[in-house]
Amino acid sequence: MRTLTNADFGGTMRHAAARPRQSAPVPDTAERTTGSVSSSPDPNLARANDEAYWRGRARSLLMEIYTQQEIIRSLSSQAHGLQSRIDQQGPVFFLGRDAFGNRVLLPQEVMTAEKRELINVNERIRDAQARLTGLYVQYTVLQEEARRLGVPPGWLR
């Protein structure tokens, strides 16, 4: 069994802003029309006009989301196969006695290798679902950040 850390979840959004940009910032509309550059450029404003930056961030998150969805599909298929093999084995009964001394068959839960593997696969599915939820949150935060900075929504698709 593997323990997940923040590194497995790609860190937090605080670290995402610290990543180097892939291209030079594009001047905003006012700078292009007037040709003037303000004395203290706002880094958020420059970043808001960098289409490659936003597309890159969105693409990396969407690729991670797609990968996690595929992992979950694969693990779910594996779990379904294990469950059907367990069901084919049928229940296990032991001979016992009831309160009156009569012999009866008592159902007994036996931990087989398939059941252990199914438990392991289900834990991996839960971990992958938790990671997927975290990625969805990161993407929502990215969308909100872009909206606040006036980034066109098409850049995030």
C-alpha positions in Angstrom: 0.0 0.0 0.0 1.3 3.4 -0.9 0.9 6.7 1.1 0.0 9.7 -1.0 1.7 13.0 -0.3 1.2 16.6 -1.6 3.8 15.9 -4.3 1.4 13.2 -5.7 -1.3 15.8 -6.0 0.9 18.2 -7.9 1.3 20.5 -5.0 -1.0 23.4 -4.3 -2.0 26.4 -6.5 0.5 28.5 -4.6 3.3 26.6 -6.3 1.6 26.8 -9.7 2.0 30.6 -9.9 5.8 30.2 -9.2 6.3 28.0 -12.3 8.3 29.8 -15.1 6.3 31.1 -18.0 6.7 29.5 -21.4 6.6 32.7 -23.4 7.2 36.4 -23.1 4.2 38.4 -21.8 2.1 40.2 -24.4 1.4 43.9 -23.6 -2.2 44.7 -22.7 -4.5 46.6 -25.1 -3.8 50.1 -23.6 -0.1 49.6 -24.0 -0.4 48.4 -27.6 -2.6 51.4 -28.6 -0.7 54.2 -26.8 2.7 52.7 -27.1 3.4 53.7 -23.5 4.6 51.4 -20.7 3.5 52.1 -17.2 6.3 52.7 -14.6 5.2 49.8 -12.4 3.8 47.0 -14.6 1.3 44.7 -12.8 2.6 41.1 -13.1 -0.9 39.8 -12.9 -2.0 42.0 -15.8 1.0 40.8 -17.9 0.1 37.2 -17.0 -3.5 37.8 -17.9 -2.6 38.6 -21.5 -0.3 35.6 -22.0 -2.4 33.0 -23.8 0.4 30.4 -23.9 0.7 30.6 -20.1 -3.0 30.0 -19.5 -3.3 27.3 -22.2 -0.3 25.5 -20.7 -1.7 25.6 -17.2 -5.1 24.4 -18.3 -3.7 21.7 -20.6 -1.5 20.2 -17.9 -4.5 20.1 -15.4 -6.8 18.6 -18.0 -4.3 16.0 -19.0 -3.9 15.0 -15.4 -7.7 14.8 -15.0 -8.0 12.6 -18.1 -5.2 10.4 -16.8 -6.9 9.9 -13.4 -10.2 9.2 -15.1 -8.5 6.4 -17.1 -6.8 5.0 -14.0 -10.2 4.9 -12.2 -11.8 3.2 -15.2 -9.0 0.6 -15.4 -9.2 -0.1 -11.6 -13.0 -0.3 -11.7 -12.8 -2.9 -14.4 -10.2 -4.8 -12.5 -12.4 -4.7 -9.3 -15.4 -5.9 -11.3 -13.5 -8.9 -12.6 -12.2 -9.7 -9.1 -15.8 -9.4 -7.7 -17.2 -11.8 -10.3 -14.4 -14.3 -9.6 -15.2 -14.1 -5.9 -19.0 -14.5 -6.6 -18.3 -17.6 -8.7 -16.5 -19.3 -5.8 -19.7 -19.2 -3.9 -20.2 -18.9 -0.2 -18.3 -21.1 2.3 -20.2 -22.9 5.0 -18.9 -24.7 8.1 -20.7 -27.4 10.0 -21.8 -26.2 13.5 -24.4 -26.6 16.1 -27.3 -24.2 17.0 -28.5 -23.4 20.5 -30.5 -26.7 20.7 -27.6 -28.9 19.6 -28.8 -29.4 16.1 -26.2 -29.6 13.3 -26.4 -26.6 11.0 -24.4 -25.1 8.2 -23.0 -21.7 9.2 -21.9 -19.2 6.6 -18.2 -18.2 7.1 -16.3 -15.4 5.6 -13.0 -16.6 4.3 -10.3 -14.1 3.3 -9.0 -15.4 -0.1 -6.2 -13.9 -2.2 -8.9 -12.5 -4.5 -10.7 -10.7 -1.6 -7.4 -9.2 -0.4 -6.7 -8.0 -4.0 -10.2 -6.6 -4.3 -9.7 -4.6 -1.0 -6.4 -3.3 -2.4 -7.9 -2.3 -5.7 -10.8 -0.6 -3.9 -8.3 1.4 -1.8 -6.5 2.4 -5.0 -9.8 3.5 -6.6 -10.5 5.7 -3.5 -7.1 7.2 -3.7 -7.4 8.0 -7.4 -10.9 9.5 -6.8 -9.5 11.7 -4.1 -6.7 12.8 -6.4 -9.3 13.5 -9.2 -11.4 15.6 -6.8 -8.3 17.6 -6.0 -7.6 18.1 -9.7 -11.1 19.3 -10.2 -10.7 21.8 -7.4 -7.4 23.0 -8.9 -9.0 23.5 -12.3 -11.9 25.4 -10.7 -9.4 27.7 -8.9 -7.6 28.2 -12.2 -10.9 29.2 -13.9 -11.7 31.6 -11.1 -8.3 33.2 -11.2 -8.5 33.6 -14.9 -12.0 35.1 -14.7 -10.8 37.7 -12.1 -7.9 38.7 -14.4 -10.2 38.9 -17.5 -8.7 36.0 -19.4 -11.0 34.8 -22.2 -12.6 31.4 -21.2 -11.5 29.8 -24.5 -7.9 30.0 -23.4 -8.6 27.4 -20.7 -10.3 24.8 -22.9 
